[in-house]
């Protein structure tokens, strides 16, 4: 199975990521089929080849959650299905309401 994932490059304390299409079983720093973009988290620079990403997804490749978020940020559609629902800690107000409801039921 193919994965669209980040491959870390750059030096210490200065990360730079390639967005590559690679076989899932391959090592992260190993061989890949194609470079489909890059991401510089320091400059907040994202460059994607959206047509190639859409091509690989249509042929069964799965983007990682980070790549899916970056692609959505760049305006690609229909990638929400690749994101897991995040479970967040309830806020103080939500926790107070839940405790209040439990008190009423008891």
Secondary structure, DSSP 8 states (H G I E B T S, - for coil): -EEEEEEEEEETTEEEEEEEEEETTS-TTS--SEEEEEEETTTTEEEE-HHHHHHHHHTT-EE-HHHHHHHHHTT--S-GGGS--------HHHHHHHHHHHHHH-
